Amino acid sequence: MAKKKGKREETFTFPDFDEEEYIVRESRDSKIALFAIFYAVAVATVSYSLVRMTDFDNIAYYLGFIAPYGLYQLLKMLGELKMVDVSKFERKNWFGPMFMSFIAWLGLFILFSNPPFNDIAKPD
């Protein structure tokens, strides 16, 4: 038979909430998320232009898959210029903006590739 364990005497206490740190962190993350969306709009526009103006469709698709890494490099460069604070970003913090920019690029690229933006059917 299994032995019964005694009751724990330790109780859980919540850590103190630092409101100023929370506000700074959330405002930084919000700015970076908005920057990722605007970056995705620019990349989707460039991708759409590549598809419409050239015969190299694959380059537009590769651009969309490589664009999150470009966002990473751009944010690091802006962090060095003290425009965006990415000094406290860890590896797990980069996944959100990069994934958001990829999904936004994909959605906008699909939107731009269909009517009314891209109507390539011949008129009757």
Disulfide bonds with the S-S distance in Angstrom:
none
